[in-house]
C-alpha cells in the first residue's frame, strides 16, 4: 500500500499546460477517482504518478518518498490502460506473468501466480489463448489480472471501462469496487464518466483545464460543489443554475420571486449572484419562480420536466414517475427548500454559500 | 414442417443448373483476367526456367552449335565439382556475413530513429538513403573508399599509425570487405521496413512494460522483436535470396578473386556460361533449388514463431 502525494505539480506540453499547480493527497488504501472532461489533465496526472511523464514543477511522493527522479520501472506501481495494452503475441498466461519477470521469479512460480491472479478474475479457462481470441470484457480482466499479479504499492487505472458496453461496464464497476476491498490497496482511477466516479470512489478529484476544482467524497461534491464547474459537471442532469439578485434579508430573488437561503448569502443587497438547485430539489407549487413547461422526458423510474423561466434561462425538475406532473405549455411556479439553494459568485464561479 | 420440403424442392430443381452456368462463366472470366499475367510469366519466367533445366542436360560449346545429351550426369558433375562446392561455401559465408549483420544494424538504426527527438527526420532520410543507391554506384563508392593508396579507409589507418591494407586483394579479407559493402547497401531497406513496423507498435505496450519494471533491453527483446516478427521474417527471406543472387558488387569489386575467395555462385555461373552453357544452366538450376528449399525452410521454421496482427 502507498500514500500518493502531489504537491503543486505542473506539467506543460509546449504552450499547453496539461496539469496546472495541482496538489492532491491520496491516502493509503484509498479509492481515488480523477474525473473531468476530455483534455482536463486527469490522464496526464496519472501518468505523472506512474513515472511515464516528468513534472515541470512540483513534487510527487510515494509513501513520503520523493519520486520525481525515480524511473517508472522502479516505482512498484501497476497500471491498467484504456486500450488494456495486452501483448498480442503472448498468451493470457504469459501476459499476466510478464510483470514477474523483472523480479527474477522463476518460471514455475510465475505460472503459479499467474494462475492464481487469473482465478481471482475468472480467467482460468482462457489462460492459453491469445488476446485476439478474447472478448472485450475478458481482455479488460486480463489487464486487471496482470496488474494484481505483482501485488504493487498502488494501482493506476486510465479509463479501463470505456471500451466496454454499458451492461458490462456496470457489472465491472461493482467487480472493481470488490477487488479494491479485497486487495485493500490504493487505487487511482481516471475517468470522464461521473457515474463511475460517484459509484466507485472513496473520494473524487475533479479537474478542469489542468486545475484541481474540488476534492471530496461523492456526496460532498454532489451536495456542496465548490464552484459552478463542479455543479455543472457532477450530476445528470446537472444542477440548475439561475441568475439571481441578493436581498437584504440574506435571501435571493430569481426573476422577481424570492428563494429562501438558509444561512443567508452574506452579500450586500442587490448584488447579482448565480443560484444553483439540483433538479430533484426543485418542486412545483402555488408560488415561487414563474416558468413555462417545455418538454417532459419519461425515464421510467422518473420524469424530467424542462421549463423556461421568464428571463429565458432553463431549469429541469426531476419528478418521481408517479408524482403528478404538469403538461407541456402549462405555466408553473418553481420552489426549493432553503438548504437546497446554493449561491455562487457569477464572476469567479465559486460557491459563496 | 411445411417449409422444409418446399425449400429443398426449389433448391435442387432450379438453383443447381444456374449455379453450374454461373461457375462456368466465372471460370472463363478468371482465365481472361489471368491471361495477361500468365503470358508475361510464361514468356519471361516459366519458359526460361524450363529451357534452363533442359539445357542442363546437354554438353555444349560456347556458341551452342554442338550439343551432346548427357542427362543428369551433368547435374551430378556440377554438384560434386570442387569449383561449385567452393562457390557454394563462399555464397553461404557471404550470406552469413550479410544477412544477420544487415538485420541487426538496420533494426538498431530504426530503433534509434524511432526516438521522438528534434531533427530525427533528417537522420531518417540519411539512414534510408542507401535504398536509392544502385549496386553499381555503391560498389564504385566503396572501391574508392577501400582503394589501397588514396582510399579514405587507408588514410584513416595511416593517420593512426597503422600499415595500409589492400582489403579487396587479400584472400582473407576480400569476402568480408565485399560483404560490408552489401550490408551498407541493405541498411536502407532494412531500416525503412523495420521503422515502419516500429511505428505500428502501440506506445502503451512499451509504457505498460516500463511500469511493470522492464528495462530497455527487456522491452526490446520481449516487445519490439516479437512485434516486428512479420517484418523480420520478410527481410530474412528477401536478404537471403539477394545474398544468394549477388553478382554486381563481386563483378565490380573483386571479379571473384583473389584465389576464388569471392567467387559466389552467380559469378561462377556467369564465368562458366562463356565456356560451357550447359554446365552453367545446371549450376543455375541447382542454385534455384537451393534458394527454393532455403526459403521454404525459413518460412516453415520462422513463420511459427511470428505473430501476425489480427
Interface residues (C-beta under 8 A of the other chain):
Chain A: X50 X51 X52 X71 X72 X73 X74 X75 X76 X77 X78 X79 X81 X83 X85 X87 X88 X89 X90 X98 X99 X101 X102 X103 X130 X132 X146 X150 X156
Chain B: X202 X204 X205 X207 X208 X209 X210 X211 X212 X213 X214 X215 X218 X222 X223 X226 X227 X229 X307 X309 X310
